[in-house]
Amino acid sequence: MDEKPSARRGPDFCSLRYGLAVVMHLSNLSMITQRVSLSIAIIAMVNSTQQPAPANASADGHLAGPLQDPSGPSGEFHAGTSVYAWSPETQGILFSSISYGILLTLIPSGYLAGIFGAKHMLGAGLLASSLLSLCTPLAADLGVSLVMVIRVAQGMAQGMAWTGQFTIWAKWAPPLERSKLTSIAGSGAALGSSLILCVGGLISQALGWPFVFYIFGGLGCVCCLLWFTVIYDDPTRHPCISLREQEHIVSSLAQQPTSPRRSVPLKAMARCLPLWAIFSGFFSHFWLCTVIVTYLPTYISSVLHVSIRESGVLSSLPFLAASTCTVLGGQLADFLLSRDLLGLLTVRKLFSALGLLLPSLCAVALPFVASSYVTTVVLLILIPGTSNLCDSGFIINTLDIAPRYASFLMGVSRGFGLLAGIISSTATGFLISQDSESGWRHVFFLAAAVNLFGLVFYLTFGRAELQDWAKERALTRL
């Protein structure tokens, strides 16, 4: 049954819940910049042409990073910073180590946040990730093994901070504003990707690669101050919330179970096809997103043949578009719901379809327009932009079907997404190593096929009503 939530409205953009969304937006921006910092700084970290070079620098070999332009000037990075003889295989391990750390804490942190409160768990994760980012340059001087340990630990900290956010929105987001609030918060990741790709290389050139970690690690510490000041687990406990806004939030969530839970109905979840529809959507969505995030600079450099500076700017444009589309998609989704133009299930499926089908069409078209610079750039911008329309679809669907377990289920969902990312990045590396031209074609065709599978599965089994196993049970004591 496609039910529509009550259309009762409260204060909008000047309200405290939108302030929470902005703080969460900045926190997500900070975390993604810390995650991607090494991918940008590695170009200068292994550039053996810098002077003076330390004892552990490569004496004769030139190790080029994935974004490095071999035709560019040899001395374009800031002199006096350390250089390391890290092989491409070692760099690959460093890049992937943070994903393994995230995978370790996604599910347990989501469950624990639902029990002990998300504010302190998420804030601690953000703070730990920021401090570890500040320590990365020192760790690099002490040895590559320590950098790997820090990256894994940073991934574990970010895993804590990513998933518990839905525990907060389960208590703060009225049904008619869920898409708007979560899209504002989530768009920070796309904007952060755009920011680090655009300015990271410039920071390395002007100040030295350690400042990439210092600046974005320091930004994370500032966000922690905002987090612990503004964020509260429950609107009824926030000291600054207005009575009108508190009543609006509480009344809009009156039918939603809010009691604490100590057990998770794993068997019922495993048999729930609407839940597997969400998992399939995450798997498909993250498959293509990981290919774009990981290999976009490489694709731009190899296909468009641009310099490292142009590559950084071009690589940032798709994520800027993704951030914009995330927010606009959330606004449109809640507009359709608040005006009773479409039901909740229809909105979730519509935005899921747009977010999986449109980027698939763009990806399939890419190999056929490689000779056109403008068309290629436009399609590369459209892929992440249209893909993020999923943020108003299955991405927040767990808040509809199981708000009590939203944080735990978000951890599981992101686990499926990370699994897809590991498989897709490995498959992409293998395919393009065989033959560059046909390899890229196979990469995009495979991603489109995975997206279509996830779309069909979600359209078939996706639901938006509260599931029986997620309802609050009344206990009778004798």
N, C-alpha and C positions, 0 to 999 in steps of 0.2 A: 504494500500500500504506500503510495507516494504522498506522505503527509507534509503539510506546510506548517512551520512554526508560527506562533503568535506574532503578530506584526506590531506589538507594543514597542514604542521607541523611547530611548533615553538620550542623554547628552552625547554629542558625537566627538569631533576631533579635539575639543578642548578638555575631554574627560581624562581621568587618570588611567583608564585601561589602554588608551592610545599612547599615553606616556610610557606605559609598560612595553607596548609594542615597539616604540622607538628605541628604548634601552636594549631590548632584545635584538633589535635590528643591528645596533652598534656592536653588541656582543658577538653576534654571528659574523659581522664584518671583520671584527678583530680576529676571531678564531680562524677564519678561512685565509686571512693574510698570513697568519703565523704558519698555517699548514703549507701554503704555497711558497713561502719565503725561500726555502732551500732550493726549490726548482729554479728560482730566479738567480739567487746568489751563487749557485753552483758553477755558473759560467765563469765568474771571476775567481772562484775558489780553486778551480783547476786550470786557470789560464797561466801557463808557465812563463809568459813573456813579461810579467810584472817585475819591477825592480824596486827595492832589493828583494831577493827571494830568500826564504828561510831554508834551513838545512834539509827539511823534508820535501822540498819542492822538486819537481821533475827537472833534471838537468838538461835533457836533450829532447824528450818527446813532448808534443803539444797535444794535450787532451782537450778536445772540443766538446762542449756541452751540447745538448739537443737544440738549443736556441742560437748557438754561436754562428756568426757569419764568417766563414773562412776568408772572405775577401775584404773584410773590414780592417781597420787599422789595428796594428798589434798592440799599441799602447793605450787603448781607449779606456781601460779601467784604472781606478785610483791606485797610485803607486804606494808602496809601503805596507800593504796588507798581505796576509799570509796566503801562500799557495800550496796546494796539496797534490800529491801524485795518486789520485784516486782513479781507478780504472772505470770504464763504462759499466762493468758488472757491479762494482762497488756502489756506484751512483744509483743504479737501479734498485739495489737493496735498500739504500738510504731513502729513496723515494717511497718505496712500498712499506717500509717499516711502520710509518705512522698509521697506515690503514689497518695493519694487524693489531696495533694498540687500540684503535677505535673498536675493532671487532670484539676484543676481549671484554670491554665494559659496556657495550650497547645494551644488552639484555639485562644484566644484573643492576645496572644503574637506573634503568627505567623502572624496574620493580621496586628498588629501594627508595627512589624519589617519591613513589606513590605512597609509601609508608611513613617515611621520616620527613617529608617535605622537600620540595624542589629548590627552594631558595638557596639554602646552604650548600646542597650538593652541586647545583649548577655553578654557583659562585665560586666554590672551591675548585671546580674543574677549570673554570676560566682563569682563575688566579694561578693555578699550577701550570697551565699551558703557557701563560704569559711569562712566568718566571723561568720556565725551561727554555723559552725562546731567547730570553736575555742571556742565558748561560751557554747557548749553542756555540758562539765564537770561541769561548774558552775551551769547551769540550773538543772542538775541532783541532786546537793546538795540542791537546793531550792525547788524541788518537781517534781514529775512525770508529773504533768499537764503542767508545763512550758516546759518540754522536748517534750511533744506532740505538743505544740504550735510551738516550734522551728522546729520540724520535718516537720510540715505542711508548715511553712514559707520557709523552705529550699526546699521543693518540689516545691513550687510556683516559687522560684528563679531558680531552675534547669529547670522547664518547660519553663521559658523565654529563657534560654540558649540553650536548645536542638533544638527547632523548627526553630529559626531564621537563623540557619546555611545554610539552603537551599536558603535563600534570597541572601546570599553572593555568593554561588556557581552558582546561576542563572546568575550572572554577571562576575564571574571569571573563570568558568570551560568551556573550549571549548567542543563541543559535543563528540569529539573523546577521551577526557580525563576525562569525568565525572565519569566513574566507578573507574578509578585510584585515582583521587583526593578525592572523597567521601569515598572510601574504606580506604585510608590512614587516613583520619580524623576519620571515624567511628570506625576503629580498636582500637582506644584508649580506648573505653568502655570495650572491651573484655580483653585487656591487663591490664587495671585497675582492673577488677574483679580478674584476675589471681594474680596480685601483692598484693592486699589487703588480699586475701585468704591465700597467701603464707607467708606473713610477719606480718600480723595483730596479729596473736596469739603470735608470737615471741616478738613483741613490748609490748604486754600486760604482758608477762612473765618477760621481762627484765627491762622495764621502768615503767610499770603500764598502765592500760587501758586509762587514760586521754591522754596519748601521742599518741594514735591512732588518736584521733581527732586533737591534736595539730599539728602533723606531716603532715597529709593530708590536714588539713585546711591551714597550712602555705604553702604547695605546691600549693594550689589553688591561694593564694595571689601572689605567684611568677608568676604563669601562667597569672594572670590578667595584670601584668606589660608587659609581652610579648604580650598579646592580644591588649592592647591599643597602643602599639608601632608598631606592625607589621600589624594588621588587618585594612583594609579600605573597605568601602562598595562598591566602584567602582574602577576598575583598572585605569581609566582615572584621578583619583584624588590622586593616591598613589605617594608620592614624590620620592620614590626609584626605581620605576619600569623602566626597560629599554624601549626605544622606540620600539625596535623589538618585545619584548614580548607584549607590549600594543597593537601594531598593529595586532599581531597574535590573541589576545583574541577578540578585537573589530571586526575584519573581520570575525572570525569564528562564532560570534554571531550576525552578521549583519541582518540575517533574523528573529531574535528573537525579539518580542515586548518588549520594555524596559520602556515605559512611566509609570509614577506613576499612580496608580488607587485608587479611593476613594470608589468604590462599588464592591461587590462580587456577581457574578451571581449565587446565591444560587439555584434558580429553575433549571437552566441549569445543574448545578453540580449534583443536586439530580436525574436528568434524565439520567446522563451519565454512561452507563454501564462500560466503561473502567475505570472510577474512582472507581466504586463499586468493580471492579476486584482487584484494588490496596488495597482497604479497606479490602476485604476478605483475601488477602494475608497477610496483617499486622495482622489481627485477628488470623489467623492460626499460623503464625510464632511466635507471642508473647505468644500464648498458651503454646507451648512446651518449649520455652525459659524460661518462668516464672517458670514452673515446675522444670527445671534444675537448674536455679539460686537459687530458694528458697529451694528446697528439696535435692539438690545434696549432701551436707554434711550429711544430715540425712540418705539418701539412702546408702552412702558409709559406714557410721558408723553402720547402722543396718544390712546391707547385707554382707559387707566385714569384719566387726568387727575389725576395726583398732583403734589406739589411736588417740587422738585429734591432735597431731602434724602430724602424717601420714595423717589424714583426711584433714588437711589444705593443705598439699602439693598435695595430690591427687585431691582435689577439685580445685586447681589452674591450673592443667594441661589442662583440657578441654577448659578453657578460653584462655590459651596461644595458643592452637591450633586454637581456633576461631579467635584470632587476626591475626595469620599467614595466615589462609585461606581467611580472609577478604581482605587482601592486595594482595595476589596472585590471588584471584578471580577477583579483579578489574584490575590487570595487564593483565590477560588472556582475559577478556571481551573487553578491549580497543584494545588489539592486534588483536583480531578477526575482530573488526570493522575497524581498520586502514588499515589492509591488504585486506579489502573487501572480507573476507572469509565468513562472515555471515552478514545479515542485522540487523538493530537495533532491530526490533521487535523479530526476531529470537533469538538474544542474550539475550534480557530481559526474554523471555519465557524459554530459555534453563537454565539460571542460577536460575530462580525461580523454575523450575522443580527439578533441582539438590538440591536446598536449602530446598525444602519441602519434596521430596520423600526419599532422602538418610537418613536423620535423622529419618524419620518415620520407615524405615526398621530396623535401629539400635535400636530404642525404642521398637519395637515389639519383637526383638530378645532378649532383655535384660532379661526378666523373665526366659527364657529357658536356660540361661548360668550362672545363679547366682552361681552355684557351682564352676565355673572357675574364679579364681581371675584375671588372665591376660586378658581373653576375656572380662570380665565385664569392666575392666579399659579401654581397647581399645575401646569398644563401647561407653562408657561414654565420651571419648575424641572425638570420631567421631561425636557425636550428635551435640554439639555446633559448631565444626569445619565446618561440611558440611552445617549446618543450616545457617551460615553466608555467604554462597554463594548467598543468597537472596539479599545481599547488592548491587550486580551488576544486580539484577533483578527488581522486583516490588518496592523495597525500594527507588530507585532513579527514578522510572518511572514518577513521577510527574514533574520532570525537563524536560521530553520529551513532555508530553501532555499539560502541562499548566505552563510554567516557570514563568509567571507573578504572579501566585498564589501559587508557590511552597511552600513557607513558611507556608501560611495558610493551604494548603492541607496536609503538613507534620504534622501540629498540629492536624488536624482531624484524619489523619491516625494513629498517635501515640495514640490518644484518643481511637480508636478501639483496638489498641494493649493493652493499659492499662486495658480496659474493659475485654479483653480476659484474662489478667493476674489475675485480681481480681476473675473472675469466676473459672479459672483453679486452682488457689491456694486454693480456698475454696473447690472445688470439690475434689482435691487431699487430703486435710486434712480429709475430710469426708470418702473417700474411704479407706485410709490406717488405719483409726481409727476403721473401722469395722473388717478388717482382714488384717494383714500386708502382707502376701504372695500373696493372691488373690487380695488385694487392689492395690499393685504396678502393677500387671498385668493389671488390669482394667484402671489404670492411664495411662499407656503407650499405651494401645489399643485405649483409647479415644483420646489421643493426636494425634495418627497416623490417626484416622478417621477425626479429625478436619483438619489436614494438607492436607489430600487427597481432602477434600471438597474444601478448599481454592485453591488448585492446579488446580482442574478441572474447577473451576469458572474463575480463572485467564487465563488459557490456552484458554478458550472459548471466553472470552470477553476482554481480555487484548489488548491494542493497544499502538503504540509508536509515532503516528503522532500528530501534534499539533491540539487540538480540536477547533472547530469553536468558542465556547464561550470564549476561552482563547486568541483569536486573537485581535490585536489592531484595534480599530474602528476609522476610519477617520471621524471627525465631520465637517459638512458643515454649516457655519454661513451665514445667509442672511443679 
